[in-house]
């Protein structure tokens, strides 16, 4: 698993940079000033549902990132995956992985 964003300022900085909307999530990405390993953050608002639903959505996003980041993430970048109501938790996992790969490709185009 890549390093995880934890500070609010890091999430806000990523929110001001590039965005790629997908059916099950929103990917936000920004280039940092260093070449350290890529970092990732996950967030789900209360619009996604109660705590159980938000945690399930974040678990799915974490697994997608764990499987997809090694081949797709670039050093020196921060990524944030934002869960979407109902879609993140209910979308087929294979489709979720495809969405992640497409979103990463579009971000780095």
C-alpha positions in Angstrom: 0.0 0.0 0.0 1.4 3.4 -0.9 1.8 6.1 1.8 -1.5 7.7 2.8 -2.5 11.3 3.0 -3.5 12.3 6.5 -3.4 16.1 6.9 -6.4 18.2 5.8 -4.1 20.6 4.0 -2.9 17.7 1.7 -6.5 16.8 0.8 -7.3 20.5 0.1 -4.3 20.9 -2.1 -5.3 17.8 -4.2 -8.9 19.2 -4.4 -7.6 22.3 -6.1 -5.7 20.4 -8.8 -6.7 18.0 -11.5 -10.0 16.1 -11.3 -11.4 13.1 -13.1 -15.0 12.0 -12.5 -15.9 8.4 -12.9 -19.2 6.5 -12.3 -18.2 5.2 -8.8 -15.7 7.9 -7.6 -14.0 11.2 -8.2 -10.2 11.1 -8.6 -8.3 14.2 -7.6 -4.5 14.5 -8.3 -1.8 17.0 -7.9 2.0 17.0 -8.7 4.2 17.7 -5.7 7.6 19.4 -5.8 9.5 16.3 -5.0 10.0 12.8 -6.4 9.0 10.9 -3.3 6.7 7.9 -3.7 3.1 8.6 -4.7 0.6 9.1 -1.9 -3.1 8.5 -1.7 -6.0 9.6 0.4 -9.6 8.4 0.7 -12.7 10.3 1.7 -16.5 9.7 1.8 -18.9 12.3 2.9 -22.1 11.6 4.9 -23.9 11.7 1.6 -22.5 8.2 1.0 -24.5 7.0 4.0 -24.0 6.0 7.6 -20.7 5.0 9.1 -21.0 1.4 7.9 -21.7 2.5 4.3 -18.8 5.0 4.3 -16.4 2.5 5.7 -17.4 -0.1 3.2 -17.0 2.4 0.4 -13.5 3.4 1.7 -12.5 -0.2 2.0 -13.3 -0.9 -1.6 -11.5 2.3 -2.7 -8.4 1.2 -0.7 -8.4 -2.2 -2.3 -8.7 -0.7 -5.8 -5.8 1.6 -5.0 -3.7 -1.2 -3.5 -4.1 -3.2 -6.7 -3.8 -0.4 -9.2 -1.3 2.1 -7.8 1.9 0.1 -8.4 1.5 0.2 -12.2 -0.3 3.5 -12.6 0.9 6.0 -10.0 3.7 8.3 -10.7 6.3 9.4 -8.1 5.8 12.8 -6.7 2.0 12.8 -7.1 -0.8 12.9 -4.5 -4.1 11.2 -5.3 -7.4 11.4 -3.5 -10.3 9.0 -4.2 -13.7 10.5 -3.2 -16.6 8.0 -2.8 -20.0 8.6 -4.4 -23.3 7.9 -2.9 -24.5 4.3 -3.6 -22.2 3.9 -6.6 -18.9 3.2 -4.8 -20.4 0.5 -2.6 -22.6 -1.2 -5.2 -20.5 -1.1 -8.4 -19.0 -4.3 -9.6 -15.4 -4.6 -8.3 -14.0 -5.4 -11.8 -15.7 -2.2 -13.1 -14.3 -0.3 -10.2 -10.8 -1.4 -11.1 -11.3 -0.5 -14.8 -12.6 3.0 -13.7 -9.5 3.5 -11.6 -7.2 2.6 -14.5 -9.1 4.8 -16.9 -9.1 7.7 -14.5 -5.3 7.4 -13.8 -4.7 7.4 -17.6 -6.8 10.5 -18.1 -5.2 12.4 -15.2 -1.7 11.8 -16.6 -2.6 12.5 -20.3 
